[in-house]
Amino acid sequence: MDPVRNPYAPGAGQRPPELAGRDRELSQFGVTLERTASGRPERSMVLSGLRGVGKTVLLNALRGLAVQRAWGTAKIEARPDQSMRLPIAQAVHAAVREVAHRHRDPDRVDAVAGVLKSFALRTELKHRKGVRWQPPTDVPATRGRADSGDFELDLTELFTDVADLARDLGVGVSLFVDEMQDIGQHELSALCAACHEISQQGAPLIIVGAGLPHLPASLSASKSYAERLFRYVVVDRLPREAADRALMVPASGEEVEYDGEALDELYRLTDGYPYFVQAYGKVTWDAAPGSPIRTEDVHQAAPDAEGELAVGFFGSRYERATPAERDYMRAMADLGAETRDGPVPTADVAGELGRKPQSLSPARDGLIKKGLVFAAERGAVAFTVPHFGKYLRAQRA
């Protein structure tokens, strides 16, 4: 069929033409926005799940709901070993800019801008030219507000003032944090504390974070009350009905149909993981001569999808690992052959490699830091990427 009309979108964070299986999360977040703006108590939200399940897509969709309600919004992508003060300052500046032009009191806006500038100037990160970033405004930095150098205190004061500005307009501010598991433990603790204080004030500011499956555990480790501070949403693979809808709805817009056996085979190959659904759907469309798309079209296209995933989705991650880390992952893959790549005890990995568990700690910690595995439970690890064990076993074969 015509590749120009191909409706599928297997991209990193790219919204598919049909966002199937996420209606409940979107509906709940709409309620959260309305309740928060009206001063009713609500919790911030944390999305967690494996790579390729659509966390970033859902995060962007939730932000779109906030934009529709005229909230101030901004998005941050956390990075390992990077302080969050500068990214938060830039994000808050973007969110304030979205609401400030509607405010009738310019002095009130300038006062918040001054606090934001004082917060930004406390950052130790600098641009290449050696100049600290600051909001592009002529307002002088406010002294004695959000400038103590204590990240938790400064963040709380900044959030309080920004939320009050939005409350004047009957809206709120929402910050969306992707790859939240990469925030350092000290700053993660400060972020939780600031959210806690804001929620106690009933201020209209919420944080929506997204990260790998161990993110909830990291939050709980940073603050004991974090388990009650956020509403946790596990973003998982799509059930059969939603996976079928993700394929059929975009195709129907191009007057193309699938037969039942083709959908059966696509679900078997993709396991319902949204990224795989888009990847296999795209190559199957290109391979099919016409409508309806049949099982033989899926079989013809499958090697192309597997090849693309092997290079872009699996291979790029595998290449980031050191030789010792690759040995560790291959041992995990061999042990997971009988368990659909579920959590593997670290002691079993050591036994598979004929090593002492302590000697493998650097490899395991390196893989966790690179986001390739996570501590699924005490004494066990699992891949952050679905089907990664299957890929490694196929590579060895």
N, C-alpha and C positions, 0 to 999 in steps of 0.2 A: 504493500500500500504506500501511498504518498508519504515520504518521511517528513515533508514540510508540515503536514497536518497531524503529525504524531503528537498526541496530547500529554504524554507523560514527562515527568520532570525529576530525574534522579540526580539532584544536586544537593550539596551540603547546605542545609538550612533553607532550601528552596521550597516554597509552599507548593504542594501538589495541586492539580486542578480540582480534586475533590478531597477535602480534609475529612476523611471518614474516621469514625470511631472516637471522635473527640468532642461530641456534642455535650456530654455531661460536664466536662471540665469547663467548656466555654460558658455554659449556662450558669454554673456555680460561680464563676468569676464575675459574671454580670451582676449577680446578686451581691457579691462582695463589694463591687464598686459602688452600687447604689446605697448599701448600708453604710459604708465608710463615709461617703459624701454627706450622708444625713446625720452623721455623728453617732451612729450605732456601733457597738463593739464588733470588730472583725479581726481575723488573723491574716498575716501575710502568708504567702504560699511558696512551697518548694516542690519542684518537679524533679523526679529522679528516675533513671533508667539506663539501659545499655546504649551504646552508640547505635545510631541508625534507626531508633524508634520514633524519631520526630520530636524530640524535646525542644530544639531550637525553633522548629516550625510552630509548635504550640505556643512557645514563649512569644513569638512574633504575633501570633493570632490574638493572644491575650492582650498584648500591647495595643493592637488595633481596636479592641473593644474599649480600652481606656481613652484612646484618641477620639473615638466616636462620641464619647461623653464629655469631651472638651477638657480632659485631665491633662496635666503636665506630665510628660513621659520622657524617659531616656533609657538607653540600653548600654550595658557594660559587659565586656568579655574579660573575665579574670584570667590572669596568666601566672604561672609558677614564678615564685621569687620576685614578684612585682608588688610594690606597695599600692594599696587601694586608694590612698588619699587623693592623688591626682586624677585617676579615672572617675572617682566619685564627684570630685569638684567639677570636672568637665560635664559629667552627666547631669548633675543638679543644675548647672548653668543652663543646659539645653532645656530641662524641664521647666525651669523658672521662665525662660524666654517664651515658652508656649502659652503661659498664662498671664505674664506681666503686662502685655499690651492691652489686656482687657480691664486691668485694675484702674480705678478712678483716682487713686491717691499716689501720685508719682513719688512723694517722699517716703511712703511705705515701701514701695518697690526699691527705691535707692537704699533704704536701710537694710533690706535683705541682701541686696547686691554687695553692700559693704561687708556683711558677715560672710558671704560666700568668698569674697576676695581675701579676707583674713584667713579663712580656712585653707584656701588654695596656696597662699604664700607660705604656709607652714610645711609644705611638702619638701622633702629632700631630693625628689627627682627633678632633673633639669633637662631642658631641651639640649640639642647638640651645640647650640650657640652659647650654652651656659646661662640662659635666662629662664627663671621659673615661669611656668604658665600662670596666667591670671585672667579672670573674666575680662573681655574687651569692653570695659566701661570706665568712665572717668571718675566714678564714685570712689572716694578714698576707703581704704580698708578700715573696718571697725576695730577699735582696740578693746580688748577684754571680752570678746565674744568669739567663740570657735577658733581661738588662736593660742590655746594653752600649750599645744604640743602633745597633749594627752589625746590619743585618737578617739577613744570612747567618749570622753567628755565633749570634745570638739564636734564629733559627729552628731551627738545627741542635740547639742545646741543648734547646729546647722539644720538638722531635720525639723526641729521644733519651729524655727522661724520660717522655713520654707512651707511647712504644712499650714501655718497660720495665714500665710499670704494666699494660699490656694483656698483655704476655708472662707476667706472674705468673698470669694466668687462662687461659693457653693459647690466647689469641686475638690479634687485632691491631686496628689502627686504620686506616681508609681515609678519605681526604678526596677528594671529588669536585668538580672545578673546571670549571664551564661557562664558555663564552666565554673560554677561556684565552688566546686571542690578544690580548685587551685588557689583559693584565698588562704593565706597563712593563718595558723591557729590563733595567734594573738589578735589579728584584725577580724577574723571570723567571730571571735568572742565579743569584740567591740561592736560589731554590726548587730549581733544578737541583743546586746545590752541596749543599744540605741533603739532598736525595734521594740524592745520591751517597754522602755520608757515612753515612747511615742504611743504605743497601744494603751498604756495606762492613762495617758492624757486624752485619749479619744481623738487624737489628731489625724487628719485625713492624709496619711502617707503610708504606703505599703511597699514591701519588697517582694518581688517574685523572682526566686532563684531556680536555676536548672543545673543539674549535674549528674554525675555517675551514681551508681547504686549505693555507694558508701557515704554519700553526702549527708543523709539523715544522721548516721552514726557520728560523723565529724562534727555536726552541729550540736548533738547531745554531749559530745566530749568537751566542747568549748564552753557551753553553759548548760547546767542541769535542767533549766526550765525550757530549753529550746524545743523539747518534745511537745510542749503545750503552746509554744509561741507561734508555730507555723502549722498550716494545714498541709499535710504531706500527700502528694499525689504520685503514685507509681505509674509511669508511662511505659506501657508494655506493648508487645506485638498485638496486631489486630486480630479479633476473632474472625471466623470465616465470613460471616455476613458483611462485616465492614471491609475486609480485604477484597471481596467480590465487588463491593460498591466502589472502592477506590479504582478498580479497573473498568467497570462497566459504565459508570456515569460519564467519565470523560470520553469514552468510546462512543457512547450513544449520542453525544453532542456532534460527532462526526458521522453519525448514521452507520455505525459499525457495531456488531454484536459478537459475543463469545458463545460457543456451545458449552454445555455443562462439563464435559470431560476436560476441556481446555482449562476451565477455571479450577477443576480438581487438581490438575497437574501443576498449575501455577501456585496454588496454595501449598502443595507438597514441596515445591522447590524453594519458595520464599519463606515458609513457616509463618507467614503473616507479618514479617518485619517490614515496616513501611518503606524503608529505603530499597530493600530487595524487591518489593512489589513494583515500585517505579522502575527499577533497573530492568527487571524481566519484562515488564509491560512494554517498555520502550523498544527493546530489541525484538520482541515478539511481533509488535505492530509492523516494524520494518521488514520482518521476514514473511509475514502473511500476504498471500496474493490478493485476498479480498475478504469480504464479510460472508459468513461468520468466521471468526478466528477459531482454528481447530487445534486439536492436540498435536498433530504433526507439525504445525507451525511453532508451537511451544518447544517441541523437541529439536527442531531445526535451529531455533534461536538460542536455546539454553547454553551451548558452548560459548557463544559470543558474550552473553551476560556473565558467565563464570570467568571468562578471560578478562573482562573489564573490571570485575570485582577483585580478581586476583592481583591486578596491577594497582588500581586506584584506591580500593577500600582495604584490602588485606595487605598487599605487598608493601605499600608505602609505610604502614605501621611496622611491619616486620623489619624493614630496612633500618628503622630508627634504633633497633635493639642491638646491644653488644653481643659478641659471640656467646658469652656466659648467659646472657639474658635469653638468647635464642634457645640454648640448651634447656633452660628452665621451662620455656614455653612449650617446647617439643615434648618434654616429660609430662607437662600438664595435659597436652593433647592426647598422648598415649593413654594416660590414666583415665581421661574423660571419654574414651571411645565407647564404653558401656553405659555411661550415665548421661548422654546427650550434653556433654561438656558442662555439667553442673560443678559446684564447688569441689575442689580437690584439697585434701589435707596436705599441709606443707611437709609433714613428716613422710607422707607417701611420695612426694616429689623428690625428697632427699633420698629415699630408698631406691627410687627408680634410677637416680643418677649415681648411686653408690657413694653418696657424700653425707657428711654430718649436717643436720639442719642449720646450725649456726653458720657454717661456711657458705651457705646459700643466701644469707640475709642481704648482702649487697645486691645480688641479682634480683631478688624479690623486691627490695625497696626501690631499685632503679626502674623496674617495670611498673610499680605503683605510681612513681613520680611521673613517668611518661604516659600514664593513663592507659596502659595496655592490660593490666590486671587490677583487681581490687580485692581487699580483704572482705570476702563475702560473709564470713563469720569467724569466730575466734579459732585460730589455727588452720584456716582454710583460705584458699584463693580461687578466683574465677576470672575468666576473660571478660573484658569490658565490651568486646565486639562479638556479636552473635555469629555463630558458624566459624569462628576463628580456629577452634580446635579441628574442625572438619577440614578447613583449608590446609592446616599444617600437616595433617595426616595424609591428605591427597598429595601434598608437595613431596613428602618423604616417599610415598608409593611411586 
